[in-house]
Amino acid sequence: MDAPLDDANVERFCNLLDEMTKLAATRFIVITHHALTMSRMDRLFGVTMAERGVSQLVSVTLAEAGQVAAAE
């Protein structure tokens, strides 16, 4: 959804998601590769392939990741 947008409009899109989340008490799943959008999310899910042919699902809570990075 955010692929054709410039950074200013991605920011507006993320602000809109934040507002709708607060007003409707709901959650959204956003599929993106845009770094700005990912930085605004609470949790990221991804797939990695550490070994050829073996995929693993990865889940990262950004608040926890920030705490771990700050402790190092």
CHARMM-style PDB file with segment names, atoms N, HN, CA, C and O in Angstrom:
ATOM      1  N   MET     1       0.820  -1.185   0.000  1.00  0.00      PROA
ATOM      2  CA  MET     1       0.000   0.000   0.000  1.00  0.00      PROA
ATOM      3  C   MET     1       0.872   1.260   0.000  1.00  0.00      PROA
ATOM      4  O   MET     1       0.492   2.277  -0.581  1.00  0.00      PROA
ATOM      5  N   ASP     2       2.025   1.197   0.642  1.00  0.00      PROA
ATOM      6  HN  ASP     2       2.334   0.371   1.114  1.00  0.00      PROA
ATOM      7  CA  ASP     2       2.850   2.393   0.758  1.00  0.00      PROA
ATOM      8  C   ASP     2       3.966   2.455  -0.283  1.00  0.00      PROA
ATOM      9  O   ASP     2       4.733   3.418  -0.298  1.00  0.00      PROA
ATOM     10  N   ALA     3       4.070   1.465  -1.141  1.00  0.00      PROA
ATOM     11  HN  ALA     3       3.447   0.683  -1.128  1.00  0.00      PROA
ATOM     12  CA  ALA     3       5.173   1.404  -2.104  1.00  0.00      PROA
ATOM     13  C   ALA     3       5.265   2.630  -3.013  1.00  0.00      PROA
ATOM     14  O   ALA     3       6.372   3.126  -3.224  1.00  0.00      PROA
ATOM     15  N   PRO     4       4.162   3.147  -3.564  1.00  0.00      PROA
ATOM     16  CA  PRO     4       4.296   4.288  -4.471  1.00  0.00      PROA
ATOM     17  C   PRO     4       4.403   5.633  -3.763  1.00  0.00      PROA
ATOM     18  O   PRO     4       4.504   6.664  -4.428  1.00  0.00      PROA
ATOM     19  N   LEU     5       4.383   5.649  -2.447  1.00  0.00      PROA
ATOM     20  HN  LEU     5       4.300   4.812  -1.907  1.00  0.00      PROA
ATOM     21  CA  LEU     5       4.345   6.906  -1.705  1.00  0.00      PROA
ATOM     22  C   LEU     5       5.740   7.434  -1.416  1.00  0.00      PROA
ATOM     23  O   LEU     5       6.680   6.659  -1.238  1.00  0.00      PROA
ATOM     24  N   ASP     6       5.872   8.759  -1.370  1.00  0.00      PROA
ATOM     25  HN  ASP     6       5.108   9.388  -1.515  1.00  0.00      PROA
ATOM     26  CA  ASP     6       7.121   9.362  -0.919  1.00  0.00      PROA
ATOM     27  C   ASP     6       7.115   9.381   0.612  1.00  0.00      PROA
ATOM     28  O   ASP     6       6.108   9.042   1.234  1.00  0.00      PROA
ATOM     29  N   ASP     7       8.226   9.772   1.211  1.00  0.00      PROA
ATOM     30  HN  ASP     7       9.044  10.047   0.706  1.00  0.00      PROA
ATOM     31  CA  ASP     7       8.360   9.705   2.671  1.00  0.00      PROA
ATOM     32  C   ASP     7       7.312  10.542   3.408  1.00  0.00      PROA
ATOM     33  O   ASP     7       6.815  10.125   4.454  1.00  0.00      PROA
ATOM     34  N   ALA     8       6.977  11.704   2.880  1.00  0.00      PROA
ATOM     35  HN  ALA     8       7.381  12.043   2.030  1.00  0.00      PROA
ATOM     36  CA  ALA     8       5.978  12.557   3.538  1.00  0.00      PROA
ATOM     37  C   ALA     8       4.613  11.873   3.570  1.00  0.00      PROA
ATOM     38  O   ALA     8       3.902  11.945   4.572  1.00  0.00      PROA
ATOM     39  N   ASN     9       4.250  11.210   2.473  1.00  0.00      PROA
ATOM     40  HN  ASN     9       4.828  11.152   1.659  1.00  0.00      PROA
ATOM     41  CA  ASN     9       2.960  10.524   2.433  1.00  0.00      PROA
ATOM     42  C   ASN     9       2.977   9.213   3.202  1.00  0.00      PROA
ATOM     43  O   ASN     9       1.941   8.786   3.711  1.00  0.00      PROA
ATOM     44  N   VAL    10       4.132   8.567   3.296  1.00  0.00      PROA
ATOM     45  HN  VAL    10       4.973   8.914   2.883  1.00  0.00      PROA
ATOM     46  CA  VAL    10       4.240   7.383   4.151  1.00  0.00      PROA
ATOM     47  C   VAL    10       4.018   7.796   5.604  1.00  0.00      PROA
ATOM     48  O   VAL    10       3.359   7.085   6.362  1.00  0.00      PROA
ATOM     49  N   GLU    11       4.561   8.927   5.983  1.00  0.00      PROA
ATOM     50  HN  GLU    11       5.097   9.505   5.367  1.00  0.00      PROA
ATOM     51  CA  GLU    11       4.365   9.455   7.343  1.00  0.00      PROA
ATOM     52  C   GLU    11       2.882   9.714   7.590  1.00  0.00      PROA
ATOM     53  O   GLU    11       2.367   9.378   8.656  1.00  0.00      PROA
ATOM     54  N   ARG    12       2.197  10.301   6.629  1.00  0.00      PROA
ATOM     55  HN  ARG    12       2.616  10.574   5.763  1.00  0.00      PROA
ATOM     56  CA  ARG    12       0.753  10.541   6.760  1.00  0.00      PROA
ATOM     57  C   ARG    12      -0.013   9.225   6.877  1.00  0.00      PROA
ATOM     58  O   ARG    12      -0.936   9.105   7.683  1.00  0.00      PROA
ATOM     59  N   PHE    13       0.374   8.245   6.071  1.00  0.00      PROA
ATOM     60  HN  PHE    13       1.124   8.342   5.416  1.00  0.00      PROA
ATOM     61  CA  PHE    13      -0.249   6.928   6.107  1.00  0.00      PROA
ATOM     62  C   PHE    13      -0.083   6.291   7.490  1.00  0.00      PROA
ATOM     63  O   PHE    13      -1.039   5.757   8.052  1.00  0.00      PROA
ATOM     64  N   CYS    14       1.127   6.352   8.028  1.00  0.00      PROA
ATOM     65  HN  CYS    14       1.904   6.786   7.572  1.00  0.00      PROA
ATOM     66  CA  CYS    14       1.386   5.778   9.357  1.00  0.00      PROA
ATOM     67  C   CYS    14       0.609   6.525  10.436  1.00  0.00      PROA
ATOM     68  O   CYS    14       0.097   5.906  11.368  1.00  0.00      PROA
ATOM     69  N   ASN    15       0.518   7.837  10.320  1.00  0.00      PROA
ATOM     70  HN  ASN    15       0.934   8.340   9.563  1.00  0.00      PROA
ATOM     71  CA  ASN    15      -0.275   8.616  11.282  1.00  0.00      PROA
ATOM     72  C   ASN    15      -1.742   8.225  11.217  1.00  0.00      PROA
ATOM     73  O   ASN    15      -2.408   8.143  12.249  1.00  0.00      PROA
ATOM     74  N   LEU    16      -2.248   7.984  10.022  1.00  0.00      PROA
ATOM     75  HN  LEU    16      -1.707   8.051   9.184  1.00  0.00      PROA
ATOM     76  CA  LEU    16      -3.635   7.553   9.855  1.00  0.00      PROA
ATOM     77  C   LEU    16      -3.853   6.190  10.512  1.00  0.00      PROA
ATOM     78  O   LEU    16      -4.863   5.981  11.185  1.00  0.00      PROA
ATOM     79  N   LEU    17      -2.920   5.273  10.322  1.00  0.00      PROA
ATOM     80  HN  LEU    17      -2.100   5.444   9.775  1.00  0.00      PROA
ATOM     81  CA  LEU    17      -3.027   3.972  10.982  1.00  0.00      PROA
ATOM     82  C   LEU    17      -3.031   4.124  12.498  1.00  0.00      PROA
ATOM     83  O   LEU    17      -3.810   3.466  13.187  1.00  0.00      PROA
ATOM     84  N   ASP    18      -2.170   4.983  13.017  1.00  0.00      PROA
ATOM     85  HN  ASP    18      -1.537   5.518  12.457  1.00  0.00      PROA
ATOM     86  CA  ASP    18      -2.130   5.233  14.465  1.00  0.00      PROA
ATOM     87  C   ASP    18      -3.471   5.753  14.970  1.00  0.00      PROA
ATOM     88  O   ASP    18      -3.977   5.285  15.990  1.00  0.00      PROA
ATOM     89  N   GLU    19      -4.044   6.714  14.261  1.00  0.00      PROA
ATOM     90  HN  GLU    19      -3.633   7.094  13.432  1.00  0.00      PROA
ATOM     91  CA  GLU    19      -5.336   7.280  14.665  1.00  0.00      PROA
ATOM     92  C   GLU    19      -6.433   6.232  14.641  1.00  0.00      PROA
ATOM     93  O   GLU    19      -7.217   6.131  15.585  1.00  0.00      PROA
ATOM     94  N   MET    20      -6.496   5.450  13.570  1.00  0.00      PROA
ATOM     95  HN  MET    20      -5.859   5.532  12.803  1.00  0.00      PROA
ATOM     96  CA  MET    20      -7.535   4.426  13.463  1.00  0.00      PROA
ATOM     97  C   MET    20      -7.363   3.352  14.525  1.00  0.00      PROA
ATOM     98  O   MET    20      -8.350   2.815  15.028  1.00  0.00      PROA
ATOM     99  N   THR    21      -6.124   3.034  14.869  1.00  0.00      PROA
ATOM    100  HN  THR    21      -5.323   3.470  14.460  1.00  0.00      PROA
ATOM    101  CA  THR    21      -5.865   2.041  15.915  1.00  0.00      PROA
ATOM    102  C   THR    21      -6.390   2.527  17.257  1.00  0.00      PROA
ATOM    103  O   THR    21      -7.000   1.765  18.007  1.00  0.00      PROA
ATOM    104  N   LYS    22      -6.151   3.799  17.555  1.00  0.00      PROA
ATOM    105  HN  LYS    22      -5.655   4.418  16.946  1.00  0.00      PROA
ATOM    106  CA  LYS    22      -6.602   4.351  18.833  1.00  0.00      PROA
ATOM    107  C   LYS    22      -8.117   4.511  18.886  1.00  0.00      PROA
ATOM    108  O   LYS    22      -8.737   4.180  19.897  1.00  0.00      PROA
ATOM    109  N   LEU    23      -8.716   5.010  17.822  1.00  0.00      PROA
ATOM    110  HN  LEU    23      -8.213   5.279  17.001  1.00  0.00      PROA
ATOM    111  CA  LEU    23     -10.155   5.264  17.799  1.00  0.00      PROA
ATOM    112  C   LEU    23     -10.985   3.988  17.764  1.00  0.00      PROA
ATOM    113  O   LEU    23     -12.023   3.895  18.419  1.00  0.00      PROA
ATOM    114  N   ALA    24     -10.522   3.012  17.000  1.00  0.00      PROA
ATOM    115  HN  ALA    24      -9.679   3.088  16.468  1.00  0.00      PROA
ATOM    116  CA  ALA    24     -11.313   1.797  16.812  1.00  0.00      PROA
ATOM    117  C   ALA    24     -10.863   0.642  17.707  1.00  0.00      PROA
ATOM    118  O   ALA    24     -11.480  -0.423  17.697  1.00  0.00      PROA
ATOM    119  N   ALA    25      -9.802   0.843  18.474  1.00  0.00      PROA
ATOM    120  HN  ALA    25      -9.301   1.709  18.483  1.00  0.00      PROA
ATOM    121  CA  ALA    25      -9.242  -0.215  19.327  1.00  0.00      PROA
ATOM    122  C   ALA    25      -9.069  -1.505  18.523  1.00  0.00      PROA
ATOM    123  O   ALA    25      -9.530  -2.575  18.920  1.00  0.00      PROA
ATOM    124  N   THR    26      -8.400  -1.371  17.397  1.00  0.00      PROA
ATOM    125  HN  THR    26      -8.026  -0.501  17.074  1.00  0.00      PROA
ATOM    126  CA  THR    26      -8.182  -2.519  16.524  1.00  0.00      PROA
ATOM    127  C   THR    26      -6.719  -2.567  16.100  1.00  0.00      PROA
ATOM    128  O   THR    26      -5.956  -1.636  16.359  1.00  0.00      PROA
ATOM    129  N   ARG    27      -6.339  -3.650  15.453  1.00  0.00      PROA
ATOM    130  HN  ARG    27      -6.958  -4.407  15.243  1.00  0.00      PROA
ATOM    131  CA  ARG    27      -4.972  -3.811  14.960  1.00  0.00      PROA
ATOM    132  C   ARG    27      -4.999  -3.989  13.454  1.00  0.00      PROA
ATOM    133  O   ARG    27      -5.991  -4.440  12.882  1.00  0.00      PROA
ATOM    134  N   PHE    28      -3.903  -3.629  12.829  1.00  0.00      PROA
ATOM    135  HN  PHE    28      -3.097  -3.262  13.293  1.00  0.00      PROA
ATOM    136  CA  PHE    28      -3.790  -3.754  11.388  1.00  0.00      PROA
ATOM    137  C   PHE    28      -2.566  -4.587  11.046  1.00  0.00      PROA
ATOM    138  O   PHE    28      -1.547  -4.533  11.734  1.00  0.00      PROA
ATOM    139  N   ILE    29      -2.681  -5.345   9.987  1.00  0.00      PROA
ATOM    140  HN  ILE    29      -3.509  -5.388   9.428  1.00  0.00      PROA
ATOM    141  CA  ILE    29      -1.531  -6.051   9.426  1.00  0.00      PROA
ATOM    142  C   ILE    29      -1.110  -5.273   8.187  1.00  0.00      PROA
ATOM    143  O   ILE    29      -1.909  -5.066   7.274  1.00  0.00      PROA
ATOM    144  N   VAL    30       0.141  -4.845   8.162  1.00  0.00      PROA
ATOM    145  HN  VAL    30       0.790  -5.013   8.904  1.00  0.00      PROA
ATOM    146  CA  VAL    30       0.663  -4.067   7.044  1.00  0.00      PROA
ATOM    147  C   VAL    30       1.797  -4.862   6.415  1.00  0.00      PROA
ATOM    148  O   VAL    30       2.749  -5.245   7.095  1.00  0.00      PROA
ATOM    149  N   ILE    31       1.692  -5.102   5.139  1.00  0.00      PROA
ATOM    150  HN  ILE    31       0.918  -4.791   4.586  1.00  0.00      PROA
ATOM    151  CA  ILE    31       2.745  -5.802   4.407  1.00  0.00      PROA
ATOM    152  C   ILE    31       3.544  -4.742   3.658  1.00  0.00      PROA
ATOM    153  O   ILE    31       3.007  -4.040   2.802  1.00  0.00      PROA
ATOM    154  N   THR    32       4.831  -4.630   3.985  1.00  0.00      PROA
ATOM    155  HN  THR    32       5.267  -5.201   4.681  1.00  0.00      PROA
ATOM    156  CA  THR    32       5.647  -3.551   3.431  1.00  0.00      PROA
ATOM    157  C   THR    32       7.120  -3.933   3.410  1.00  0.00      PROA
ATOM    158  O   THR    32       7.558  -4.848   4.108  1.00  0.00      PROA
ATOM    159  N   HSD    33       7.865  -3.211   2.595  1.00  0.00      PROA
ATOM    160  HN  HSD    33       7.509  -2.468   2.028  1.00  0.00      PROA
ATOM    161  CA  HSD    33       9.330  -3.254   2.626  1.00  0.00      PROA
ATOM    162  C   HSD    33       9.874  -1.865   2.906  1.00  0.00      PROA
ATOM    163  O   HSD    33      11.088  -1.661   2.902  1.00  0.00      PROA
ATOM    164  N   HSD    34       8.999  -0.921   3.146  1.00  0.00      PROA
ATOM    165  HN  HSD    34       8.013  -1.087   3.149  1.00  0.00      PROA
ATOM    166  CA  HSD    34       9.401   0.468   3.354  1.00  0.00      PROA
ATOM    167  C   HSD    34       9.951   0.628   4.782  1.00  0.00      PROA
ATOM    168  O   HSD    34       9.255   0.346   5.757  1.00  0.00      PROA
ATOM    169  N   ALA    35      11.192   1.078   4.889  1.00  0.00      PROA
ATOM    170  HN  ALA    35      11.758   1.308   4.097  1.00  0.00      PROA
ATOM    171  CA  ALA    35      11.861   1.187   6.199  1.00  0.00      PROA
ATOM    172  C   ALA    35      11.130   2.135   7.143  1.00  0.00      PROA
ATOM    173  O   ALA    35      11.046   1.867   8.342  1.00  0.00      PROA
ATOM    174  N   LEU    36      10.607   3.230   6.623  1.00  0.00      PROA
ATOM    175  HN  LEU    36      10.675   3.448   5.650  1.00  0.00      PROA
ATOM    176  CA  LEU    36       9.902   4.192   7.467  1.00  0.00      PROA
ATOM    177  C   LEU    36       8.642   3.563   8.064  1.00  0.00      PROA
ATOM    178  O   LEU    36       8.362   3.740   9.249  1.00  0.00      PROA
ATOM    179  N   THR    37       7.894   2.841   7.257  1.00  0.00      PROA
ATOM    180  HN  THR    37       8.121   2.697   6.294  1.00  0.00      PROA
ATOM    181  CA  THR    37       6.692   2.166   7.753  1.00  0.00      PROA
ATOM    182  C   THR    37       7.065   1.122   8.794  1.00  0.00      PROA
ATOM    183  O   THR    37       6.427   1.038   9.844  1.00  0.00      PROA
ATOM    184  N   MET    38       8.083   0.333   8.516  1.00  0.00      PROA
ATOM    185  HN  MET    38       8.601   0.402   7.664  1.00  0.00      PROA
ATOM    186  CA  MET    38       8.490  -0.705   9.473  1.00  0.00      PROA
ATOM    187  C   MET    38       8.923  -0.092  10.800  1.00  0.00      PROA
ATOM    188  O   MET    38       8.666  -0.664  11.859  1.00  0.00      PROA
ATOM    189  N   SER    39       9.575   1.062  10.750  1.00  0.00      PROA
ATOM    190  HN  SER    39       9.783   1.526   9.889  1.00  0.00      PROA
ATOM    191  CA  SER    39      10.045   1.694  11.982  1.00  0.00      PROA
ATOM    192  C   SER    39       8.895   2.180  12.862  1.00  0.00      PROA
ATOM    193  O   SER    39       9.079   2.371  14.064  1.00  0.00      PROA
ATOM    194  N   ARG    40       7.721   2.381  12.285  1.00  0.00      PROA
ATOM    195  HN  ARG    40       7.571   2.226  11.309  1.00  0.00      PROA
ATOM    196  CA  ARG    40       6.568   2.873  13.034  1.00  0.00      PROA
ATOM    197  C   ARG    40       5.691   1.758  13.599  1.00  0.00      PROA
ATOM    198  O   ARG    40       4.755   2.035  14.348  1.00  0.00      PROA
ATOM    199  N   MET    41       5.976   0.517  13.257  1.00  0.00      PROA
ATOM    200  HN  MET    41       6.737   0.291  12.649  1.00  0.00      PROA
ATOM    201  CA  MET    41       5.153  -0.609  13.696  1.00  0.00      PROA
ATOM    202  C   MET    41       5.584  -1.082  15.085  1.00  0.00      PROA
ATOM    203  O   MET    41       6.715  -0.847  15.511  1.00  0.00      PROA
ATOM    204  N   ASP    42       4.668  -1.751  15.780  1.00  0.00      PROA
ATOM    205  HN  ASP    42       3.750  -1.942  15.435  1.00  0.00      PROA
ATOM    206  CA  ASP    42       4.965  -2.301  17.104  1.00  0.00      PROA
ATOM    207  C   ASP    42       5.710  -3.628  17.005  1.00  0.00      PROA
ATOM    208  O   ASP    42       6.595  -3.912  17.812  1.00  0.00      PROA
ATOM    209  N   ARG    43       5.350  -4.431  16.021  1.00  0.00      PROA
ATOM    210  HN  ARG    43       4.630  -4.200  15.366  1.00  0.00      PROA
ATOM    211  CA  ARG    43       5.928  -5.762  15.885  1.00  0.00      PROA
ATOM    212  C   ARG    43       6.169  -6.048  14.411  1.00  0.00      PROA
ATOM    213  O   ARG    43       5.367  -5.679  13.553  1.00  0.00      PROA
ATOM    214  N   LEU    44       7.285  -6.711  14.131  1.00  0.00      PROA
ATOM    215  HN  LEU    44       7.937  -7.011  14.828  1.00  0.00      PROA
ATOM    216  CA  LEU    44       7.619  -7.104  12.767  1.00  0.00      PROA
ATOM    217  C   LEU    44       7.664  -8.623  12.671  1.00  0.00      PROA
ATOM    218  O   LEU    44       8.153  -9.297  13.577  1.00  0.00      PROA
ATOM    219  N   PHE    45       7.157  -9.148  11.578  1.00  0.00      PROA
ATOM    220  HN  PHE    45       6.760  -8.600  10.841  1.00  0.00      PROA
ATOM    221  CA  PHE    45       7.239 -10.569  11.281  1.00  0.00      PROA
ATOM    222  C   PHE    45       7.998 -10.710   9.972  1.00  0.00      PROA
ATOM    223  O   PHE    45       7.838  -9.900   9.058  1.00  0.00      PROA
ATOM    224  N   GLY    46       8.808 -11.725   9.890  1.00  0.00      PROA
ATOM    225  HN  GLY    46       8.937 -12.383  10.632  1.00  0.00      PROA
ATOM    226  CA  GLY    46       9.552 -11.942   8.657  1.00  0.00      PROA
ATOM    227  C   GLY    46       9.921 -13.400   8.514  1.00  0.00      PROA
ATOM    228  O   GLY    46       9.703 -14.202   9.421  1.00  0.00      PROA
ATOM    229  N   VAL    47      10.476 -13.732   7.380  1.00  0.00      PROA
ATOM    230  HN  VAL    47      10.653 -13.081   6.643  1.00  0.00      PROA
ATOM    231  CA  VAL    47      10.929 -15.092   7.106  1.00  0.00      PROA
ATOM    232  C   VAL    47      12.392 -15.003   6.738  1.00  0.00      PROA
ATOM    233  O   VAL    47      12.796 -14.163   5.934  1.00  0.00      PROA
ATOM    234  N   THR    48      13.182 -15.881   7.335  1.00  0.00      PROA
ATOM    235  HN  THR    48      12.853 -16.563   7.987  1.00  0.00      PROA
ATOM    236  CA  THR    48      14.606 -15.910   7.037  1.00  0.00      PROA
ATOM    237  C   THR    48      15.008 -17.329   6.652  1.00  0.00      PROA
ATOM    238  O   THR    48      14.349 -18.299   7.026  1.00  0.00      PROA
ATOM    239  N   MET    49      16.092 -17.433   5.902  1.00  0.00      PROA
ATOM    240  HN  MET    49      16.628 -16.645   5.597  1.00  0.00      PROA
ATOM    241  CA  MET    49      16.577 -18.744   5.508  1.00  0.00      PROA
ATOM    242  C   MET    49      18.046 -18.833   5.917  1.00  0.00      PROA
ATOM    243  O   MET    49      18.938 -18.494   5.141  1.00  0.00      PROA
ATOM    244  N   ALA    50      18.287 -19.299   7.161  1.00  0.00      PROA
ATOM    245  HN  ALA    50      17.562 -19.574   7.792  1.00  0.00      PROA
ATOM    246  CA  ALA    50      19.650 -19.431   7.665  1.00  0.00      PROA
ATOM    247  C   ALA    50      20.384 -20.555   6.938  1.00  0.00      PROA
ATOM    248  O   ALA    50      21.585 -20.466   6.683  1.00  0.00      PROA
ATOM    249  N   GLU    51      19.646 -21.608   6.610  1.00  0.00      PROA
ATOM    250  HN  GLU    51      18.671 -21.680   6.817  1.00  0.00      PROA
ATOM    251  CA  GLU    51      20.195 -22.734   5.856  1.00  0.00      PROA
ATOM    252  C   GLU    51      19.432 -22.852   4.551  1.00  0.00      PROA
ATOM    253  O   GLU    51      18.237 -22.559   4.490  1.00  0.00      PROA
ATOM    254  N   ARG    52      20.113 -23.272   3.531  1.00  0.00      PROA
ATOM    255  HN  ARG    52      21.083 -23.509   3.580  1.00  0.00      PROA
ATOM    256  CA  ARG    52      19.446 -23.443   2.237  1.00  0.00      PROA
ATOM    257  C   ARG    52      18.272 -24.410   2.387  1.00  0.00      PROA
ATOM    258  O   ARG    52      18.440 -25.538   2.851  1.00  0.00      PROA
ATOM    259  N   GLY    53      17.087 -23.958   1.991  1.00  0.00      PROA
ATOM    260  HN  GLY    53      16.950 -23.042   1.615  1.00  0.00      PROA
ATOM    261  CA  GLY    53      15.898 -24.805   2.013  1.00  0.00      PROA
ATOM    262  C   GLY    53      15.179 -24.870   3.341  1.00  0.00      PROA
ATOM    263  O   GLY    53      14.166 -25.560   3.457  1.00  0.00      PROA
ATOM    264  N   VAL    54      15.682 -24.160   4.363  1.00  0.00      PROA
ATOM    265  HN  VAL    54      16.505 -23.600   4.270  1.00  0.00      PROA
ATOM    266  CA  VAL    54      15.047 -24.185   5.689  1.00  0.00      PROA
ATOM    267  C   VAL    54      14.632 -22.757   6.045  1.00  0.00      PROA
ATOM    268  O   VAL    54      15.469 -21.920   6.382  1.00  0.00      PROA
ATOM    269  N   SER    55      13.337 -22.498   5.965  1.00  0.00      PROA
ATOM    270  HN  SER    55      12.657 -23.178   5.691  1.00  0.00      PROA
ATOM    271  CA  SER    55      12.817 -21.166   6.286  1.00  0.00      PROA
ATOM    272  C   SER    55      12.360 -21.118   7.735  1.00  0.00      PROA
ATOM    273  O   SER    55      11.848 -22.104   8.265  1.00  0.00      PROA
ATOM    274  N   GLN    56      12.545 -19.981   8.368  1.00  0.00      PROA
ATOM    275  HN  GLN    56      12.961 -19.180   7.937  1.00  0.00      PROA
ATOM    276  CA  GLN    56      12.110 -19.789   9.746  1.00  0.00      PROA
ATOM    277  C   GLN    56      11.350 -18.483   9.859  1.00  0.00      PROA
ATOM    278  O   GLN    56      11.738 -17.472   9.274  1.00  0.00      PROA
ATOM    279  N   LEU    57      10.255 -18.512  10.621  1.00  0.00      PROA
ATOM    280  HN  LEU    57       9.939 -19.333  11.096  1.00  0.00      PROA
ATOM    281  CA  LEU    57       9.489 -17.313  10.900  1.00  0.00      PROA
ATOM    282  C   LEU    57      10.160 -16.570  12.040  1.00  0.00      PROA
ATOM    283  O   LEU    57      10.523 -17.173  13.050  1.00  0.00      PROA
ATOM    284  N   VAL    58      10.328 -15.260  11.884  1.00  0.00      PROA
ATOM    285  HN  VAL    58      10.033 -14.771  11.064  1.00  0.00      PROA
ATOM    286  CA  VAL    58      10.959 -14.416  12.896  1.00  0.00      PROA
ATOM    287  C   VAL    58       9.955 -13.355  13.313  1.00  0.00      PROA
ATOM    288  O   VAL    58       9.283 -12.757  12.473  1.00  0.00      PROA
ATOM    289  N   SER    59       9.857 -13.126  14.624  1.00  0.00      PROA
ATOM    290  HN  SER    59      10.403 -13.612  15.307  1.00  0.00      PROA
ATOM    291  CA  SER    59       8.975 -12.099  15.160  1.00  0.00      PROA
ATOM    292  C   SER    59       9.789 -11.212  16.092  1.00  0.00      PROA
ATOM    293  O   SER    59      10.488 -11.703  16.978  1.00  0.00      PROA
ATOM    294  N   VAL    60       9.692  -9.901  15.884  1.00  0.00      PROA
ATOM    295  HN  VAL    60       9.124  -9.502  15.164  1.00  0.00      PROA
ATOM    296  CA  VAL    60      10.455  -8.951  16.695  1.00  0.00      PROA
ATOM    297  C   VAL    60       9.519  -7.859  17.193  1.00  0.00      PROA
ATOM    298  O   VAL    60       8.823  -7.219  16.404  1.00  0.00      PROA
ATOM    299  N   THR    61       9.506  -7.653  18.503  1.00  0.00      PROA
ATOM    300  HN  THR    61      10.071  -8.173  19.143  1.00  0.00      PROA
ATOM    301  CA  THR    61       8.796  -6.515  19.081  1.00  0.00      PROA
ATOM    302  C   THR    61       9.796  -5.380  19.153  1.00  0.00      PROA
ATOM    303  O   THR    61      10.834  -5.507  19.803  1.00  0.00      PROA
ATOM    304  N   LEU    62       9.499  -4.271  18.494  1.00  0.00      PROA
ATOM    305  HN  LEU    62       8.656  -4.168  17.967  1.00  0.00      PROA
ATOM    306  CA  LEU    62      10.478  -3.196  18.376  1.00  0.00      PROA
ATOM    307  C   LEU    62      10.846  -2.577  19.715  1.00  0.00      PROA
ATOM    308  O   LEU    62      11.990  -2.161  19.897  1.00  0.00      PROA
ATOM    309  N   ALA    63       9.921  -2.504  20.649  1.00  0.00      PROA
ATOM    310  HN  ALA    63       8.991  -2.842  20.502  1.00  0.00      PROA
ATOM    311  CA  ALA    63      10.245  -1.935  21.979  1.00  0.00      PROA
ATOM    312  C   ALA    63      11.273  -2.817  22.688  1.00  0.00      PROA
ATOM    313  O   ALA    63      12.226  -2.311  23.280  1.00  0.00      PROA
ATOM    314  N   GLU    64      11.078  -4.128  22.627  1.00  0.00      PROA
ATOM    315  HN  GLU    64      10.303  -4.539  22.146  1.00  0.00      PROA
ATOM    316  CA  GLU    64      12.035  -5.063  23.257  1.00  0.00      PROA
ATOM    317  C   GLU    64      13.375  -5.017  22.550  1.00  0.00      PROA
ATOM    318  O   GLU    64      14.418  -5.048  23.203  1.00  0.00      PROA
ATOM    319  N   ALA    65      13.367  -4.944  21.226  1.00  0.00      PROA
ATOM    320  HN  ALA    65      12.520  -4.918  20.696  1.00  0.00      PROA
ATOM    321  CA  ALA    65      14.620  -4.882  20.463  1.00  0.00      PROA
ATOM    322  C   ALA    65      15.390  -3.616  20.821  1.00  0.00      PROA
ATOM    323  O   ALA    65      16.617  -3.645  20.917  1.00  0.00      PROA
ATOM    324  N   GLY    66      14.685  -2.510  21.018  1.00  0.00      PROA
ATOM    325  HN  GLY    66      13.688  -2.487  20.940  1.00  0.00      PROA
ATOM    326  CA  GLY    66      15.329  -1.260  21.423  1.00  0.00      PROA
ATOM    327  C   GLY    66      15.978  -1.360  22.794  1.00  0.00      PROA
ATOM    328  O   GLY    66      17.058  -0.811  23.012  1.00  0.00      PROA
ATOM    329  N   GLN    67      15.330  -2.056  23.717  1.00  0.00      PROA
ATOM    330  HN  GLN    67      14.453  -2.502  23.540  1.00  0.00      PROA
ATOM    331  CA  GLN    67      15.879  -2.243  25.053  1.00  0.00      PROA
ATOM    332  C   GLN    67      17.140  -3.109  24.991  1.00  0.00      PROA
ATOM    333  O   GLN    67      18.128  -2.815  25.664  1.00  0.00      PROA
ATOM    334  N   VAL    68      17.108  -4.165  24.193  1.00  0.00      PROA
ATOM    335  HN  VAL    68      16.306  -4.404  23.646  1.00  0.00      PROA
ATOM    336  CA  VAL    68      18.275  -5.039  24.050  1.00  0.00      PROA
ATOM    337  C   VAL    68      19.433  -4.269  23.423  1.00  0.00      PROA
ATOM    338  O   VAL    68      20.574  -4.381  23.872  1.00  0.00      PROA
ATOM    339  N   ALA    69      19.141  -3.491  22.390  1.00  0.00      PROA
ATOM    340  HN  ALA    69      18.214  -3.400  22.026  1.00  0.00      PROA
ATOM    341  CA  ALA    69      20.199  -2.716  21.733  1.00  0.00      PROA
ATOM    342  C   ALA    69      20.785  -1.662  22.668  1.00  0.00      PROA
ATOM    343  O   ALA    69      21.986  -1.398  22.616  1.00  0.00      PROA
ATOM    344  N   ALA    70      19.965  -1.060  23.516  1.00  0.00      PROA
ATOM    345  HN  ALA    70      18.990  -1.275  23.558  1.00  0.00      PROA
ATOM    346  CA  ALA    70      20.455  -0.054  24.445  1.00  0.00      PROA
ATOM    347  C   ALA    70      21.316  -0.662  25.543  1.00  0.00      PROA
ATOM    348  O   ALA    70      22.227  -0.012  26.056  1.00  0.00      PROA
ATOM    349  N   ALA    71      21.027  -1.914  25.903  1.00  0.00      PROA
ATOM    350  HN  ALA    71      20.287  -2.442  25.487  1.00  0.00      PROA
ATOM    351  CA  ALA    71      21.783  -2.589  26.954  1.00  0.00      PROA
ATOM    352  C   ALA    71      23.165  -3.019  26.477  1.00  0.00      PROA
ATOM    353  O   ALA    71      24.064  -3.220  27.293  1.00  0.00      PROA
ATOM    354  N   GLU    72      23.346  -3.164  25.165  1.00  0.00      PROA
ATOM    355  HN  GLU    72      22.615  -3.001  24.501  1.00  0.00      PROA
ATOM    356  CA  GLU    72      24.645  -3.621  24.635  1.00  0.00      PROA
ATOM    357  C   GLU    72      25.640  -2.536  24.542  1.00  0.00      PROA
ATOM    358  OT1 GLU    72      26.771  -2.770  24.117  1.00  0.00      PROA
TER     359      GLU     72
END
